[in-house]
Amino acid sequence: MPGFELFSDLERKEVNDVLENGVLMRYGFDGMRNGHWKARELEKELESQLQVKHAQLVSSGTAAVSVALASAGIGSGDEVIMPTFTFVASFEAIMMLGAIPVLVDIDDTLTLDPEKVKEAITSKTKAIMPVHMCGSMANLDALQSICKANNLVLIEDSSQATGATYKGKPLGSIGDLGCLSLDFVKIITAGEGGAVLTNNEKFYRHADHYSDHGHDHVGNDRGAESHPFLGYNFRISELHAAVGLAQLRRLNEFVAKQKIHYTIIKEALSQIPEVKFRTVPEGGVESYSFLNFFLPDLEFARKVSKSFKDNSIDACFHYYDNSWHYIREWQHLKDLKSLYPISKEVKNGLAYLQTKTFEQSDKYIARNISCLIKMSWTEEEVINRANKMAQIIKTIN
Ligand SMILES: *Cc1c(COP(=O)(O)O)cnc(C)c1O
């Protein structure tokens, strides 16, 4: 990860196809486009590769989450359960609809703890949104049965785990809705972009219309379309879809490359008794985009993180002190620093963040180091890196 490490003639060819006839819009202009429908083509290929009936491309992964929630009818005052460890996009996408993010502890999978999810359900809860962080996944069987028992929608955010599977099924295809990001740093990139995946016809129709101003996409003459409901513009462009199309065709190659590099580093670190690896739920196969491990305590992890940096081991993260991915440093959310007024309902709904502590999440994130696996490393570079990492951890006590 990320896909941009290996840009090639394949991406260039798809982009040139679009530029040659000049139609950068994904809908309409049928006569001008010489049969090029890159967004449509990418949706078809996402459907077949990720084994889902419908894929709707949108402008970002954050938009994908908002569109997915809106498609399921979730909005003002509704509660959505999400993990404490994710990217800020998760609560942004929920709050954009006037809904309330309910943050819940993670366990040693580094994703939602199903037991803590059960405790967080109220009469306002409408959805559970596990985020498959750093290439692995949540316990989807457990979350799915909680959703069934409580009549809740299951929305998977697999932005960081495209290419991973759970019990033989691609992540993103298992919940009622799945979301992907195709932003610049993801395993397959379109520059910017995202996708909503679903097997539900109604949710798909909602996502299709809602992400394009509520247009119903009936007929060829765009001006004649009607609007069954209100929408916004979360469209992807043909240029972005063209890059994404070439990248999706290389997803298996990318995952295979990551697996080789991941395995070399994991084997080197397995020799160290202080290192423990994250739990991957039974039946899960990672996308190998990150290697995550736990050290004995916070101080140990901070020392390792610093020493990695001092010794040019790049792209390893200690998320405990990081303001992008973990609740501890999301001060702008806790203080509700909004440019515009926020409803009383949402303010009240988020008041718990003033006092609530997340000791269980702290326990895991404090000790966790997460290392990005690059595809562009040579085998020699990976072996050197693995040995250097092991050496550094061994010298810290
Ligand atoms: C990247 C990411 C997103 C948001 O994607 P954008 O395309 O950058 O908007 C959402 N969730 C997770 C877990 C991500 O890593």
The ligand as an SDF file (V2000), in Angstrom:
LIG
                    3D

 15 15  0  0  0  0  0  0  0  0999 V2000
   -9.4100    6.8010    4.1390 C   0  0  0  0  0  0  0  0  0  0  0  0
  -10.4890    6.3990    5.0220 C   0  0  0  0  0  0  0  0  0  0  0  0
  -11.7820    6.9100    4.9300 C   0  0  0  0  0  0  0  0  0  0  0  0
  -12.1430    8.1070    4.0940 C   0  0  0  0  0  0  0  0  0  0  0  0
  -11.7740    8.0430    2.8120 O   0  0  0  0  0  0  0  0  0  0  0  0
  -11.5560    9.3830    1.9260 P   0  0  0  0  0  0  0  0  0  0  0  0
  -11.6260    8.7750    0.5680 O   0  0  0  0  0  0  0  0  0  0  0  0
  -10.1950    9.9000    2.2670 O   0  0  0  0  0  0  0  0  0  0  0  0
  -12.6430   10.3120    2.2250 O   0  0  0  0  0  0  0  0  0  0  0  0
  -12.7920    6.3850    5.7190 C   0  0  0  0  0  0  0  0  0  0  0  0
  -12.5150    5.4260    6.6020 N   0  0  0  0  0  0  0  0  0  0  0  0
  -11.2820    4.9170    6.7630 C   0  0  0  0  0  0  0  0  0  0  0  0
  -11.0600    3.8300    7.7380 C   0  0  0  0  0  0  0  0  0  0  0  0
  -10.2200    5.3980    5.9950 C   0  0  0  0  0  0  0  0  0  0  0  0
   -8.9980    4.9200    6.1890 O   0  0  0  0  0  0  0  0  0  0  0  0
  1  2  1  0
  2  3  1  0
  2 14  2  0
  3  4  1  0
  3 10  2  0
  4  5  1  0
  5  6  1  0
  6  7  2  0
  6  8  1  0
  6  9  1  0
 10 11  1  0
 11 12  2  0
 12 13  1  0
 12 14  1  0
 14 15  1  0
M  END
$$$$
